[in-house]
Amino acid sequence: MRFKLALVSAIALASASCAGLGRGGFKDPVVTFKNVRVGGIGLTGGTLDVILSVYNPNGYRLDASRVTYKVMVDSLDVGAGATDKHFSVPSNDSAEVVLPLHFSWNGVSAAGRELMQTGTIPYRVLGDLTVGSGVGDFTIQYDRTGNFNSLGGIR
């Protein structure tokens, strides 16, 4: 009887210790906005490929299962979406993620005017990244801002 009680206590203690180690041993990936490419243009709008770079600071591979994203130019929503396309990020390395973004001309006309007038427009990319690792599944939020310069690209 004492043996069973000791065994159950040891298992409970080990489980609690492992659960505490999970998040403590995990470093959040760093998501940065890398570039944007025109995918296609039509009469009512088009598509852009938003390219993010995901850096994994952990000593093990991360497997991403979902990315949500929202793109803003100045304070205007350009578009949003989500992808469940799986990708892996090697340990202490980066991987690029290409996210399709559909837009309408109405939504980007003010941004286009500002780009033609000043040559620069401020952007913001934000969302969630869900990754799985050897220590569990985690969802982290990212929020990046910068300026797109028509001559120099992303800054």
C-alpha positions as CSV (number, residue, x, y, z in Angstrom):
1,M,0.0,0.0,0.0
2,R,2.8,2.4,0.9
3,F,4.6,1.4,-2.3
4,K,1.5,2.3,-4.4
5,L,1.1,5.6,-2.6
6,A,4.8,6.5,-3.1
7,L,4.6,5.5,-6.8
8,V,1.5,7.6,-7.5
9,S,3.1,10.6,-5.7
10,A,6.3,10.2,-7.7
11,I,4.4,10.1,-11.0
12,A,2.4,13.1,-10.0
13,L,5.5,15.0,-9.1
14,A,7.3,14.1,-12.3
15,S,4.3,15.1,-14.4
16,A,4.1,18.5,-12.6
17,S,7.8,19.0,-13.2
18,C,7.6,18.2,-16.9
19,A,4.7,20.5,-17.4
20,G,6.6,23.4,-15.8
21,L,9.6,22.8,-17.9
22,G,7.6,22.9,-21.2
23,R,7.1,26.7,-21.5
24,G,10.2,27.5,-19.5
25,G,12.5,25.8,-22.0
26,F,10.8,27.4,-25.0
27,K,11.9,30.6,-26.6
28,D,9.4,32.4,-28.8
29,P,10.2,32.4,-32.5
30,V,10.9,35.9,-34.0
31,V,8.7,36.8,-36.9
32,T,9.8,39.7,-39.2
33,F,8.2,41.2,-42.3
34,K,10.7,40.5,-45.1
35,N,9.1,41.6,-48.4
36,V,6.0,41.9,-50.5
37,R,5.6,40.8,-54.1
38,V,2.7,41.5,-56.5
39,G,1.1,38.1,-57.3
40,G,-1.5,39.4,-59.8
41,I,-3.5,42.4,-60.7
42,G,-7.0,42.6,-62.1
43,L,-9.8,45.1,-62.6
44,T,-11.2,44.9,-59.1
45,G,-8.0,44.3,-57.2
46,G,-5.3,41.7,-57.0
47,T,-3.1,39.5,-54.9
48,L,0.1,40.1,-53.0
49,D,2.6,37.6,-51.6
50,V,3.5,38.7,-48.1
51,I,6.8,37.2,-47.1
52,L,7.6,36.7,-43.5
53,S,10.9,35.4,-42.0
54,V,10.5,33.1,-38.9
55,Y,13.6,32.7,-36.8
56,N,13.8,29.8,-34.3
57,P,16.1,30.6,-31.4
58,N,15.6,27.1,-29.9
59,G,18.0,24.1,-30.0
60,Y,15.4,22.0,-31.7
61,R,13.2,22.1,-34.9
62,L,9.8,23.9,-34.7
63,D,6.9,22.7,-36.8
64,A,4.4,25.4,-37.6
65,S,0.9,24.4,-38.2
66,R,-1.0,27.7,-38.6
67,V,-0.3,31.4,-39.3
68,T,-2.8,34.2,-39.2
69,Y,-2.0,37.6,-40.6
70,K,-3.4,41.1,-41.1
71,V,-1.7,43.7,-43.2
72,M,-2.3,47.4,-42.7
73,V,-1.0,50.4,-44.7
74,D,-0.9,53.4,-42.5
75,S,-4.1,52.9,-40.6
76,L,-6.0,51.2,-43.4
77,D,-6.7,47.4,-43.4
78,V,-5.4,46.1,-46.7
79,G,-6.3,42.5,-46.0
80,A,-6.1,39.5,-43.7
81,G,-6.0,35.8,-43.8
82,A,-4.8,32.5,-42.4
83,T,-3.0,29.5,-43.7
84,D,-2.7,26.0,-42.3
85,K,0.1,25.1,-44.6
86,H,2.7,23.3,-42.5
87,F,6.4,24.4,-42.5
88,S,9.4,23.7,-40.4
89,V,12.1,26.0,-39.0
90,P,15.4,24.3,-38.2
91,S,17.0,25.0,-34.8
92,N,18.8,28.3,-34.6
93,D,17.8,29.1,-38.2
94,S,15.2,30.9,-40.2
95,A,12.5,29.9,-42.8
96,E,10.5,32.1,-45.2
97,V,6.7,31.9,-45.2
98,V,4.8,33.2,-48.2
99,L,1.3,34.3,-47.4
100,P,-1.3,35.2,-50.1
101,L,-3.2,38.5,-49.6
102,H,-6.1,39.4,-51.7
103,F,-6.9,43.1,-52.0
104,S,-9.4,45.4,-53.6
105,W,-8.5,48.7,-55.3
106,N,-10.8,50.5,-52.9
107,G,-8.8,49.3,-50.0
108,V,-5.4,50.4,-51.3
109,S,-6.2,53.5,-53.3
110,A,-5.2,55.9,-50.4
111,A,-2.0,54.0,-49.9
112,G,-1.2,54.1,-53.6
113,R,-1.7,57.9,-53.6
114,E,0.6,58.3,-50.6
115,L,3.3,56.1,-52.2
116,M,3.2,58.2,-55.4
117,Q,3.3,61.5,-53.5
118,T,5.9,60.7,-50.8
119,G,7.6,57.5,-52.1
120,T,7.1,55.8,-48.7
121,I,4.2,54.2,-46.9
122,P,4.1,52.9,-43.3
123,Y,3.0,49.3,-42.9
124,R,2.0,47.0,-40.1
125,V,1.9,43.2,-40.2
126,L,0.4,41.3,-37.2
127,G,-1.0,37.9,-36.3
128,D,-0.4,34.6,-34.6
129,L,2.0,31.8,-35.3
130,T,1.2,28.3,-33.9
131,V,4.2,26.0,-33.6
132,G,4.8,22.5,-32.2
133,S,8.0,21.3,-30.6
134,G,9.3,18.6,-28.4
135,V,8.1,20.5,-25.4
136,G,4.5,21.2,-26.6
137,D,2.5,23.4,-28.9
138,F,2.6,27.2,-28.5
139,T,0.8,30.1,-30.2
140,I,2.8,33.4,-30.2
141,Q,1.6,36.8,-31.4
142,Y,3.7,39.0,-33.7
143,D,3.3,42.7,-34.6
144,R,5.8,44.4,-36.9
145,T,5.8,47.9,-38.3
146,G,8.1,49.7,-40.8
147,N,8.1,51.7,-44.0
148,F,7.9,50.5,-47.6
149,N,10.0,52.8,-49.8
150,S,9.2,52.6,-53.6
151,L,12.9,52.8,-54.4
152,G,14.5,50.9,-51.5
153,G,11.9,48.3,-50.5
154,I,11.3,47.4,-46.8
155,R,12.8,49.4,-44.0
